Amino acid sequence: MASSAHAAPHAGAHHVDPRVAVPPTSPEETTNFLIGKHLKVGDNFWRAAAAFGVLTILGLIGFVMKLVGGVGDTVIWGYYAAMFSFIITTASAAPMVAIAPRMANAHWRRPISRAAELWSVVGLLSLLWFIPLLWVLPPLSDGRRSLWFFDMLKMPSYSPHIWASAAILGLVVTGLALVWMSSLPDFASLAKRAPAGSRHQRWAAWMARGWVGTSKQWFMLKHRMGILGALYFMMLIFVHFLISVDFLMTLIPGWIDALYPVTHAANALQAAAATMVLTAWVLRKFGGYEDYIGLDQIWGIGKLMFALSLLWFWFWFSSFNVYWYGRKPNELAVLELLIHGPYIWVFFAVFMLNFVIPLWTLVWNPVRHSLWGPPIIAVSVLVGTFLDRIRLFVAAYSVEGIGNPSYDKREMEPGHVPSTIMPEIWDVFIMLGAVGAIILVYMLAARLFPIVNFWEQRELQLYDQGHVQNHRGHVRVMGKSE
């Protein structure tokens, strides 16, 4: 990847390209700088946290008012379910931006690896958000449509609830273990360098768990991070499979699509890339990490976002093709409900924001190879993902008779699909609260874990052999890591 030569910005050296991050030259200087950034937080951080805290409170108010209406009417819980899906689509998938490049031994991801892993802490919010949905979704014994072999295998009537809960809990625990494991050396550094007796020093000493940096500890750290990363990826796909099937697809008569669970997970990877583009840009612009997060990171994630935008269209068109050419009445009803019926304008917006705009902007080098282009496109992708989850879940939860075995299937024939469900004031509160809670939990987690990895930056400086001319640009020469 093209880059410029290293220099020490603290010594007043000139940057060949101001967009490129140039960290301090010595590992010791790197550690001191990053520890200082972690220990010192400005007033703007707490002002922002207070603002997102207010949004979180609004979401709690909206949730309480929804509870007043009970959980028997699934129609009023459509927007709530959509926000749950939005959380696991964005925050819970963001750690993959650290996991996948680490497996590929991509060094550009080092400055943002911890920032990506830290999104797994937001999984605690998704776990709490999921609990009310367990009461909203009827058990299998009520005659609810399902892909589970309930009568044949004599399974418990709450089998979907049990397996989905276990999967989400496993995803959260794995994510927390991953971010803690990668932070062990950093906590040891914090315990030595933080002011003696301070809360930061006590917290770091407790979290370091006796880390001293022996060869055995480093060996176990690298291998356990690899195992946890692979396990997190498998659990993420499993969670999306269960949620997209039991809490979405089976609620609509005639919607039988073997490809959609993978589509739901692939869309999450696109949203994860967009989430991390914005995260990296905010850390560079407002966090003071411009010496570590630069064009390489923004560009690297932007290329992933471009590829996943193409994948978004492939998955959508593969499923749409089957229904369009099958043309059974129930299949046409599904297309009418989700695409060209009551949510047609939402679908057009999603199609533009998740596919057309990323495709025809990121394909241009001046846009993709910049610090402003990918963040703008990331906003487009996240807004499109937000609208897509509303389109799907609100439409699904508006179908009558989800738990009624005598439900008349003719209600889902073409021309008889449910009408558009517009958000109430409490739904707006819940949507604002979801966004506010996601960011608030992440900000608070950044106070517990260093948001930029100390030890990976030091390791990168040991591997870095400088830059050489390669055709029209400079490329970084890296020493062999293994």
HELIX and SHEET records of a PDB file:
HELIX    1   1 PRO A    9  ALA A   11  5                                   3    
HELIX    2   2 PRO A   27  LEU A   39  1                                  13    
HELIX    3   3 ASP A   43  VAL A   68  1                                  26    
HELIX    4   4 THR A   74  TRP A   77  5                                   4    
HELIX    5   5 GLY A   78  THR A   90  1                                  13    
HELIX    6   6 MET A   96  MET A  103  1                                   8    
HELIX    7   7 HIS A  107  ARG A  109  5                                   3    
HELIX    8   8 ARG A  110  GLU A  117  1                                   8    
HELIX    9   9 LEU A  118  VAL A  122  5                                   5    
HELIX   10  10 GLY A  123  VAL A  136  1                                  14    
HELIX   11  11 LEU A  140  ASP A  142  5                                   3    
HELIX   12  12 PHE A  150  LEU A  153  1                                   4    
HELIX   13  13 SER A  159  ARG A  193  1                                  35    
HELIX   14  14 ARG A  199  ALA A  208  1                                  10    
HELIX   15  15 SER A  215  ASP A  246  1                                  32    
HELIX   16  16 MET A  249  LEU A  251  5                                   3    
HELIX   17  17 TYR A  260  LYS A  285  1                                  26    
HELIX   18  18 LEU A  295  GLY A  326  1                                  32    
HELIX   19  19 PRO A  329  LEU A  335  1                                   7    
HELIX   20  20 GLU A  336  HIS A  340  3                                   5    
HELIX   21  21 ILE A  344  PHE A  351  1                                   8    
HELIX   22  22 MET A  352  VAL A  356  3                                   5    
HELIX   23  23 ILE A  357  LEU A  362  1                                   6    
HELIX   24  24 ASN A  365  ARG A  368  1                                   4    
HELIX   25  25 GLY A  373  TYR A  397  1                                  25    
HELIX   26  26 LYS A  409  MET A  412  5                                   4    
HELIX   27  27 ILE A  425  LEU A  448  1                                  24    
HELIX   28  28 PHE A  454  TYR A  463  1                                  10    
SHEET    1   A 2 ASP A 464  ASN A 470  0                                        
SHEET    2   A 2 GLY A 473  MET A 478 -1                                        
END                                                                             
